[in-house]
Amino acid sequence: MPYTSANGYMFSLLNKNGEIGFRFSKETQEKYMLEFNTTIYKSYGAIMKGYVLIPEEMLKDLGNLSNFLNESYEYVMTLESRASKK
C-alpha cells in the first residue's frame, strides 16, 4: 500500500482498488466532499477517518492535485508529532 507520511502521520495513500485518499481537517473534508461530490476514503474495507476519496474530477488537473496534496501535508504538520507522544 503506497503512502506518504510526515510528522508521524500518513497523509495520502493508494488502496488495492487504485483509489487515492488525502487526509484533511474535518472542515476541509466537508468542503471537498461537497464541492467534488465525493466521500470518506475506504481502504481494504476500513473507513479511513480524516481521509477524502479523490475522485476522477480532482485527478484531471495535476497542478491542482499537487495543491491538494500540499494542503494535506500542511494539515498533518499541524498535528502533534507522534514522536513527542512517546
Secondary structure, 3 states (H helix, E strand, C coil): CCEEEECCEEEEEECCCCCEEEECCHHHHHHHHHHCCCCEEEECCEEEEEEEECCHHHHCCHHHHHHHHHHHHHHHHCCCCCHHHC
